[in-house]
Each structure stands twice: as C-alpha cells, then as structure tokens.
C-alpha cells in the first residue's frame, strides 16, 4: 500500500468516528450558537420566525460541517503518520524496471 491509501483510510476512519461520537454534540452546540446569533441579530427573547429558524439551522449546519472537517483532517493526519511508521513508499516512488543492454 502506498501513503495515499493510508491517508484515505485514515480520513474514512475519522469520518466514521465523527458519525459515532460527535454528530449529536455538534448539532447541539451549533444550534446553541445559532440561537445566540439570532438573539444578537433580532434581540432577545427570540420568537420562532423564519429568520430565527434559518439562523439556527445555519448554526447547526456550520457546526456539523466544521467538526466533520476537523475529524476528517485529523484522521488523514493519523493515517499519514501510520504510513510513515509502516514504511510505505510514496506514490511517485516506484521500483525501476531493469533495462536490458543490447
């Protein structure tokens, strides 16, 4: 296996860990950030208008995407570190083919 394969496997494992461990907390904290944002824009107490709901959904989506990216990059870094420790060769570094001399 080359280093790219380890990196891709690490990113996939990171995203799987995100789905298992961090999806619900990122939704929760993103929604809370959306409520704070809506309270800052329209004032408190917030009423359930379309703008407020949109800001809350925006906060939730932003929280999920940012935490998922963090897990994917962390998994890719861990996969790259494992590939270096395992002694995998880079993708462009291949063994040369013997050329017969005439």
N, C-alpha and C positions, 0 to 999 in steps of 0.2 A: 504494500500500500504506500502511496506517496503522501506527502504532507497535506495536500489539498483534501484528501479523503478524510484524514483525521480531523481537520478543521471543520469540514461539513458535518461530520458525525458529532463533533462537539457542539456545534450550533443547534443541531437537531435535539440533542440531549438537553441543552439549555432551554429550548422552547418547550420540551416535554415537562421539564421541571417547573417552568413558568405556569403551564396549564395545571399542574398538580398542586403547586404551592402558592402561587402569587396572583392568580386571576381574580379571585374574590376580594382580597385586600386591595388590589389596585383599583378595582371598580368602586370599592367603598371610599377609599381616600380620594380618588378622582371625583367622585360625586360630592364629597365634602368640600373639595377645592372649588367645584362648580357652584355650590351653594354660597361659599364665601365670595366668589367672583360676582355672582348675581346680587348678593347683598351689597357689595360695593358699588355696583352699577345702578341698580334700581332702588336701593335703600332697604333697610330692614324695618319691619318683618317682610319677608318676601312672600308674594302671592303667586299662585300657580298660573302664571300667564305663559304665553307661548315663548316669549323671550327668555324668561327664567328657566323654563324646561329645556330650551335649546342650550342655554349656558351650562346647565347641569349635565346634559348629555355630552356636550363638548368637553367638559372636565373629565367625565368618565372615560371617554374615548382617548383623550390625551394621556390619562393615567395608565390605561391598558397598553397603549402603543409604546409609551416611553419605558415602562417596566419590561415589556416583552423584548424591546430592543436591547435593554441592559442585560437580560438573561441570555439572549442570542449572542451578543458580543462576548460576554463572559464565558459562555460555552465554547465559542470559537477560539478564544484565547487559551482556554484549558486544553482543547483538542490540539492546538498548535504546540503547546508545551509538551503534551504527551508524545506527539510525533517527534519532537526533538529528542526527548528522553529515550524513545524507542529506536532512534537511529534511522528513521525513514529518510529517504533521499528526496530532495526537491523534485518537482515535476519536470523541470527542464534538464536535470542532471541524469542522463541515462548512460548505460554502459556502451562504449563504442563497439561497432561491429568490425571484426577483423577484415582487412582488405588484403586480397591476395596480390602478391607482386608477380608480374609477368617476366 
